[in-house]
Amino acid sequence: MTVTAETDVSRRIGSMPILVVVILGLALVGTTARDFVADHDEIATAATVFCGIFVQAIPFLALGVLISGAVAAFVTPDRLARWLPRRPAAAILAAGVGGAALPGCECGSVPVARRLFGDGAVGAAALTFMLAAPAINPVVLIATAVAFPGEPLMVLARCAASLLTALTMGFLWARFGKADWITRRLPQPVHGTGSRFTVFTEAARHDFLQAASFLVFGAAAAAALHVLVPAWVYEHLAGQIVLGIAMMAVLAVVLALCSEADAFVAASLSMLPLLPRLVFLVVGPAIDIKLFAMQAGMFGRAFAIRFAPVTFAVAVLAGTGVGLLVLGLR
């Protein structure tokens, strides 16, 4: 059995060799692909949109995963727990605001929140941090400002609506949450399993490869929307603000983009008003397909099937309400 296990491990191919092979393959077919794109106007348009989104987003994505790797290596969950006030309301507020100081992607915030999770105020604060950290940190807000030049109110609206979503869910859990919904055991902490440099490099590598894959998918989806969806559909959505909000909220759940890159995808959909795109930016970091799966794996299915729908509703309402106050019907 030991020999078999070792053989299976040795034959397993990691994500990095696969990435290298894919890059080499794309390089070999580069000339053929360029000629094919040049001969088809619609594909050229889609390729331009895809490259524009990816090139703009990748520096912020890289910066975000470097910071999240540093957080994983140097900021332990026990230390975070000691920093929280004991009063529930103060702990929730501190966790919401503290999310801005500890940037990272959604994938990193879920396991950190699970390690922080405890009874009473600690549990509510952990969930507040889980929603706030990937949505209002400086990397995300700066990326939003770059993606929406000349629209500083978009940054303000995103920060306010996302923070409101996180705080609301924290207070709702403190009031209505039940400990027996948490059916998964606490995962083993990553701290202490190696040097801090090893933890940093592994966390950064994992987050980058995972987030970059979602960025590629999101950029491709945005490019396809530009080409495949007729112009009259967007004109209709622009005139039906409620329908536009609903469509963008569902799209945020399905695309499951990284919060450090989703602003560039939203900015590329310039045929839609700002309000639906704001809802897209608020819903995405709060709940999507991958986050639901991670929450079910970390906290348990009973938690996820209750927490996810409520989070979706709160994020849509917060994004719409704040958007109407700050942006109006734009």
N, C-alpha and C positions, 0 to 999 in steps of 0.2 A: 504493500500500500504506500509506503514511504517513497519507493522508487517511482511509482506511478505518479504520485503527487508532484515530486520534483521534476519529472519529465513534462507534466502538464504545464507547470510554471515556466520551465525553460522554453517551451514552445509558444508560450503566449506572446503575442505581439503588442507592444505598447502603442500609445497614441502618437508619440513623437515619430517613430519610424513610419507610421502611416501618413503623417503629415508631410514628411520628407518625400515619400514616394509620390504623393499627390502633387506636390510642387514640381517635382522633376517631370511628371507626366504632363502637367500643364505647360511647362517650358518646352517640351518636345513638340507639342501640337500648337504652339503659340502662333506661328505664321499661318497655318491653315485656319485657325479660329479667327485670326484678324481679317483674313480675306473673306471669310463667310459673313462676319459681322458687317464689313464694309459694303457688301452686296445687298444687305437687307436693312432698310431704314428703321423698321420697328425694332429689330433686334439691336441696332446701333443705339437707338434711343434708350432701350432698356439697359444696355451695357453702360451707357453714360450715367444714368441714374444710379445704377449699382455701384460703379466705381466712385462716384461723387460721395455717396453715403459712406462707403467703406473707408475711403481715404480720410474723410473728415473725422470719422468716429474712432479710428484705430489708435491715435495718440492718447485720447482720453481713456480708452479702454485699457491701454497699457499702463497709464498712470494709476488708474483705479486698482488694477490687480496688484501693482507693486505696493500700494498703500495697504490693501487688504492683506497681503502677505506679511507686511510688517506688523499689522494688528494681530494676526494669528501667532506671530513669533514672540511678540513682546507684551501684549495685553492679555493677561489670563482672565478667564471667566470669574474666578474667585476674586480677583482684584476689582473687577467691575461690580460684582455683587456687594463688596464692602463699601463702594462709593455711593450706593443708593441710599436715600433717606428711608427711615422706617415708616413714616406716614404714607398711606397708599396714594393720596393725591399728589404729594410732593415727589414720591418715587416715580409715578407715571410721567409727570412733567419733566423730571430730570432725565428719564430714559428717552423721552421724545426729543428734547433739546440735545442730549448727549449723542443721539444718532448722527447729528451734523458733524460732530468732532471725530467720529470713528467711521470713515467711509469704507465701503465695500459693496460687493454685488449682493443680490438677493440670495444667491446660492450659499454665500458665506454667513449671512445673517441668521438663517434658519438654524443651523447647528449651534451657533453661539447662543441664540435665544433658548434653545433646548437645554444647553448646559447651565444657563442662568436660571432656568425655570424653577420655581418653588411655590410654596403656599402664599396666599394673600398678596401683599403688595409686590413681592418679588416676581411672582408669576405674571401679574398684570404689566409690570414694568418690562419684563423680558419680551412680552408680545409687542408692547409699544416700541421698544428698541428694534425688534425684528422688522417692523413696518417703516420706521423712520430712517434707519441707517442707510438703506439703499436708495432712498428717495430725496433726501434733503441734504446730503453731504456736499462739500464744496466741489468735488469733481463733477458730480451730476449737474449742479447748478451752473457751473462754468460752461459745461458742454451745452446746456440748454441756451445759455446766452450766445454762444458761438453759432449754434444752429438757427437761432432766431435773432439775427442782427437787427437792431433798431426796434426791438420789442422787449424792453426791460420789464414790462408788466407781465410778460409771459413767465419770466423767471420768478417774480414775486408770487404770481398766482399758483405756480406749481409748488413752490415751497410751502405756501400757506395751506393749500388744499391737501397736500400730502401729510403735513404735520397734523392738520385737523383729523385726517383719517386715522393716523396712528394713535393720537390721543383718545379719540372716540372709541376705538376698539379696545384700548387699554382700560378705559372706564367701564365699558360694557362687560369686559371679562371680570373686572373686580366686582361688578354688581351681579352678574348672572352666570359666570363661569363655574364649572364644577370639576373638582379634581379627578373624579372617576372617568372623565372623558379622555384623560391622558393614559393610554393603554400601552405605550411603548416604554421600555426601560431606557434609562439614561445612557447614551452612547459613550464609548471610551474617549476620554479627552486626548487631543493630539499633543498636548504639552507634556514634555518629559520623555517622549518617544525618540528624541534625537536632539542634535544641537539646534540652536535657534536659527542658524543659517540654513540647516536642512529643512526645518519647518517653514521658513520663509520661502525658499526656492520651490518646495513642493506645493505650498499653497498658491503661490503666484503662478506656477506652471499650470496647475489644475484649473484655477479660475480663468486664466487667459484662454486655454484651449476650449474650455466649456463655453465661456462667454463669446469668444470669437466665432464659434460654430453657430450660435444663435444670431450673432450679428450678420453672418453670411446669409442665413435663412431669412432674416428680416429685410435685409437689403434686396435680396432676390424677390421677396414678396412685394416690396414697395415698387420695384422696377416692373414687375408683372402687372401691378395695379395701374401703373401709368400707361401701359401698352394695351392690356386686354380689356379694361373697363372703358366703355364709351364715354365721351365727354358729357353727354346728356345725363348720365347717372350722377356725376358729381354736381352738375348744375341743379339737379333735383334735390340732392342731399343738402346743398348749400341753402336751398329755400325751405327745407324741412329740418329745422335745427334739432328737434327731438329725435328724428330718425337718424340724423348724422351722429348724435351723441351715442345712441344705442349701438350703431354699427361700429364706431371707433372703440367703444368699451369692450364689445365682443372680440374685436380684432386684437386688442391688447392682450386678452386672455389667450387667444389662439396662437399669436406670434411668439409669445414668451420671450421677449427681447431682454437684453441686459439693460439696466437702468442707466449705465454710463454711455449707451449708444442709441437708446430709443428716441432721443430728441431729434437726431438727424433723420431718422425714418419719418417721424411726424412732420418735420419741416419740409420734407420732400413732397408731402401731400398738400401742396400749396393751393390746390383747387378747392379745399375744404376750409370753412371758417376756423378761426383760432379756438373757439370754445370746444368743438368736438375733439380737436387735437390735444387740448389741455386735458380733457377727460381721459384720453388715451395715455397721456403721460402720468396721470395720477393712478389709474387702475393697474397699469402694467407692473410697477414695482410692488404693488400691494398683493395682487393675486393673479396668477396665470396657471397654465397647465403644469409647468415644471414645479412651481411653488406648491401647488396642491399635492403633487406626488411627494415632494420633499416633506411637507407638513404631515402627510399621512404616514410616511416612513419614520419621522422623528418623534411625532406626538401620538400617532395612532389615527385610525380611520374615523373613530367616533368624534375626535376633535376636528379633523379636517372637514368632514361633511357638515359641521355646524359653523366652523369659523370661516371657511372660504366663501359661502354665499353671503353671509352678513358683511364680510369685508368688501366684497364686490359691490353690494348695495350702498354701503357707507362711502366707498371711494367714488362711485358715480355721483351720489348726491353732493359730496363735498366738492368734487371737481366742478360740477354744474353750478352749485351755489356760489363758490368763490369766483368762478369764471364770470358769472353774470355780474357780480359786484365789481370785479377788477377790469375785465375785458369788455363786458357788454355782449351784444349779439354779433361779435366779429368772428 
